[in-house]
Amino acid sequence: MKRISLEQIGLKHKEEIYRIKKEYDNNKEDYNGAFFIKEFEDYDKLISGLDNYAKGIMDNPNYVPYTCYVAVTKDGQIVGLGSLRHELNDYLVKFGGHIGYSVVPSERKKGYGTRILKLLLKEAKAKGINDVLVTCSEDNIGSKKVIENNKGELEDKIEHDNKVTCRYWIRM
Ligand SMILES: CC(C)(COP(=O)(O)OP(=O)(O)OC[C@H]1O[C@@H](n2cnc3c(N)ncnc32)[C@H](O)[C@@H]1OP(=O)(O)O)[C@@H](O)C(=O)NCCC(=O)NCCS
């Protein structure tokens, strides 16, 4: 595993985002934790929209402000993505939580997922969020371990649409 840091997604990440997007598409990923790069027509517009959401300027009243990040190595390689919701709404309390993350398919099982969540928790703390809700599907063994590696405490499990969502609190 290389040393990584989190950067808010921006214009300078364009080439790398297109590279990893190909990998997600070839892997037939559903973009869980990587929703913000799933579909866009114009990269510059994507970034200006995401910049606005990070500042709390929303175009959808059902969405709370959120910041999107890339996890990059020193030489600029993106190994993963993350997002941090600045607050929770009724849906996020039940299913989405504060944080989402995804590791680029070819970089999984190297420790990046655990590291990315740790870095996202630092970002949450910097925004004054001390009790962080993180959720994952009960059958997502990798994600469960990532959360438990970061001292997640299981609050409960919610059954919906033939799925079970595990809700964890990480208290800092
Ligand atoms: C879930 C995910 C983020 C894990 O990332 P990762 O970089 O593989 O995680 P790590 O390397 O830190 O692994 C953490 C632990 O989970 C284990 N693990 C990871 N993927 C696993 C899998 N598919 N099956 C079983 N165990 C797995 C690792 O071996 C490691 O175990 P350890 O702590 O006992 O050593 C990654 O698989 C992913 O991006 N999945 C798609 C998106 C997603 O599901 N996001 C989460 C949304 S809730």
Ligand as a Chemical Component Dictionary entry (heavy atoms), coordinates in Angstrom:
data_LIG
# 
_chem_comp.id                   LIG 
_chem_comp.type                 NON-POLYMER 
_chem_comp.pdbx_formal_charge   0 
_chem_comp.three_letter_code    LIG 
# 
loop_
_chem_comp_atom.comp_id 
_chem_comp_atom.atom_id 
_chem_comp_atom.alt_atom_id 
_chem_comp_atom.type_symbol 
_chem_comp_atom.charge 
_chem_comp_atom.model_Cartn_x 
_chem_comp_atom.model_Cartn_y 
_chem_comp_atom.model_Cartn_z 
_chem_comp_atom.pdbx_ordinal 
LIG C1  C1  C 0 -15.523 -2.311  0.573  1  
LIG C2  C2  C 0 -14.199 -1.776  0.034  2  
LIG C3  C3  C 0 -14.194 -0.258  0.196  3  
LIG C4  C4  C 0 -13.047 -2.373  0.817  4  
LIG O1  O1  O 0 -11.864 -1.740  0.393  5  
LIG P1  P1  P 0 -10.451 -2.455  0.541  6  
LIG O2  O2  O 0 -9.412  -1.491  0.089  7  
LIG O3  O3  O 0 -10.481 -3.785  -0.082 8  
LIG O4  O4  O 0 -10.365 -2.617  2.139  9  
LIG P2  P2  P 0 -9.126  -3.056  3.010  10 
LIG O5  O5  O 0 -8.019  -3.502  2.099  11 
LIG O6  O6  O 0 -8.841  -1.992  3.994  12 
LIG O7  O7  O 0 -9.696  -4.356  3.736  13 
LIG C5  C5  C 0 -10.288 -4.341  5.017  14 
LIG C6  C6  C 0 -10.506 -5.782  5.455  15 
LIG O8  O8  O 0 -11.564 -6.346  4.692  16 
LIG C7  C7  C 0 -11.138 -7.526  4.035  17 
LIG N1  N1  N 0 -11.805 -7.553  2.748  18 
LIG C8  C8  C 0 -11.795 -6.599  1.796  19 
LIG N2  N2  N 0 -12.578 -6.977  0.769  20 
LIG C9  C9  C 0 -13.101 -8.167  1.091  21 
LIG C10 C10 C 0 -13.973 -9.060  0.433  22 
LIG N3  N3  N 0 -14.480 -8.790  -0.775 23 
LIG N4  N4  N 0 -14.295 -10.229 1.064  24 
LIG C11 C11 C 0 -13.799 -10.513 2.283  25 
LIG N5  N5  N 0 -12.964 -9.691  2.964  26 
LIG C12 C12 C 0 -12.612 -8.550  2.362  27 
LIG C13 C13 C 0 -9.634  -7.366  3.917  28 
LIG O9  O9  O 0 -8.994  -8.591  3.771  29 
LIG C14 C14 C 0 -9.304  -6.687  5.234  30 
LIG O10 O10 O 0 -9.310  -7.638  6.266  31 
LIG P3  P3  P 0 -8.441  -7.417  7.611  32 
LIG O11 O11 O 0 -8.844  -6.095  8.204  33 
LIG O12 O12 O 0 -8.825  -8.577  8.452  34 
LIG O13 O13 O 0 -7.015  -7.405  7.145  35 
LIG C15 C15 C 0 -14.018 -2.153  -1.473 36 
LIG O14 O14 O 0 -14.220 -3.530  -1.629 37 
LIG C16 C16 C 0 -14.956 -1.423  -2.412 38 
LIG O15 O15 O 0 -14.638 -0.320  -2.878 39 
LIG N6  N6  N 0 -16.139 -2.015  -2.705 40 
LIG C17 C17 C 0 -17.133 -1.423  -3.597 41 
LIG C18 C18 C 0 -17.738 -0.195  -2.998 42 
LIG C19 C19 C 0 -18.315 -0.418  -1.615 43 
LIG O16 O16 O 0 -18.867 -1.454  -1.328 44 
LIG N7  N7  N 0 -18.188 0.628   -0.773 45 
LIG C20 C20 C 0 -18.685 0.588   0.579  46 
LIG C21 C21 C 0 -20.018 1.211   0.607  47 
LIG S1  S1  S 0 -20.789 0.909   2.200  48 
# 
loop_
_chem_comp_bond.comp_id 
_chem_comp_bond.atom_id_1 
_chem_comp_bond.atom_id_2 
_chem_comp_bond.value_order 
_chem_comp_bond.pdbx_ordinal 
LIG C1  C2  SING 1  
LIG C2  C3  SING 2  
LIG C2  C4  SING 3  
LIG C2  C15 SING 4  
LIG C4  O1  SING 5  
LIG O1  P1  SING 6  
LIG P1  O2  DOUB 7  
LIG P1  O3  SING 8  
LIG P1  O4  SING 9  
LIG O4  P2  SING 10 
LIG P2  O5  DOUB 11 
LIG P2  O6  SING 12 
LIG P2  O7  SING 13 
LIG O7  C5  SING 14 
LIG C5  C6  SING 15 
LIG C6  O8  SING 16 
LIG C6  C14 SING 17 
LIG O8  C7  SING 18 
LIG C7  N1  SING 19 
LIG C7  C13 SING 20 
LIG N1  C8  SING 21 
LIG N1  C12 SING 22 
LIG C8  N2  DOUB 23 
LIG N2  C9  SING 24 
LIG C9  C10 SING 25 
LIG C9  C12 DOUB 26 
LIG C10 N3  SING 27 
LIG C10 N4  DOUB 28 
LIG N4  C11 SING 29 
LIG C11 N5  DOUB 30 
LIG N5  C12 SING 31 
LIG C13 O9  SING 32 
LIG C13 C14 SING 33 
LIG C14 O10 SING 34 
LIG O10 P3  SING 35 
LIG P3  O11 DOUB 36 
LIG P3  O12 SING 37 
LIG P3  O13 SING 38 
LIG C15 O14 SING 39 
LIG C15 C16 SING 40 
LIG C16 O15 DOUB 41 
LIG C16 N6  SING 42 
LIG N6  C17 SING 43 
LIG C17 C18 SING 44 
LIG C18 C19 SING 45 
LIG C19 O16 DOUB 46 
LIG C19 N7  SING 47 
LIG N7  C20 SING 48 
LIG C20 C21 SING 49 
LIG C21 S1  SING 50 
# 
